[in-house]
């Protein structure tokens, strides 16, 4: 008998149960096994344990981790906006600065 964690309420219960006794959520494929350290406290699974116990989920998690750190490229509309603002500042700001320099 192993403990698993409910994906809805995140409370631990037996893997023999058909649903979570706390919230009633049925056990699905996405429940995760709870690993314990030497003192009996629950801990996160190591990468080796994840690879061994659920290789498909491990591959998906690695792919998600890789895509989280990438920044989407700037769209054409954003690029146009930045160029427009730069030109606006240059052509409006420059005459204003030259006008103000008369008073200095």
N, C-alpha and C positions, 0 to 999 in steps of 0.2 A: 504494500500500500504506500503510495506516494502522495504528497500534498501538491495540489495545483492551485493556481491563482485565477480567480474569476476575472474575465476581461471587462466586466461591467462595474462591479463594486470593489475589485482588487483585494477581496478577502480570501484567505486560504481555506480549502476544504479537500476532502478525500477524492482521489481520482476514480473511486468506485461509484460515486454518486452520478446520477443522470442529469442533475441540474444543481445549481448553487443553492444551498440551504438558506442563504442570507437574502438573496434577491430573486431567486427563482430562474435565473438565466440558464438556458440549457447549455450543456458542455458541447463545444464545437471544436474544430480543428485548431483554432487559434489560441486555445488555452496554453499556458506555459508551465513547465515544471518548475518547482521551487527547489533550489539547491541550498544546502545548509553547510555552515562551516563547522569547525571542530567543537565550538561551544553550543551548537544547535540553533544558532540564529540564522534566519534566511538571508541569502545573498544573491547577487546577480550571477548568472552563468558566465563562465569564462568562454573565450572564443573557441577553444578546443571542445568544450562541452556542447556548445551550440552546434558546431560542425558535426559532431558525432550524433547528437540526439535529433536534430532537425536540419539536415543539410539544405533543403529547399528554402526554408525560412532564413537561414544564414546567408545564402546567396542574395536573396531579396533585400535583406538588411544592409549588406555590403553595397549593393547598387544604390539604395536610397541614401546611404551615408555619403557616397561619392557625389550624387547629384545635389545634395543639400549645400555643399560648399561652392558650387559653381554659380556665377552671377549671370542672369540672362543678358544677352546683348541689347544695346540701345536700339529702340525701334526708330523708324524713319521719322515719325512724328516728333519724338523726343529730340532727335538730332536737329530737325528744322527749328524747333522751339528754342534750343540753346543758341543756334546761329542767329536767329531773329533777335533774341534778347541781347546778344553781344553787339550786333550791328546797331540796334536801337540805343544801347548805352553809349556806343562810340559816337554816333551822329547826333544824339541829343545831349549827351553829357559833355562832349568836347566843346561845343559852343557855349554851354552854360559855364564851364570852367574858365574859358577864355574871357567871357563877360565878367565873371567875378574877379579875375585877375586885374581888372582896371581899378578896382577899389583897394587893392592891396598896395 
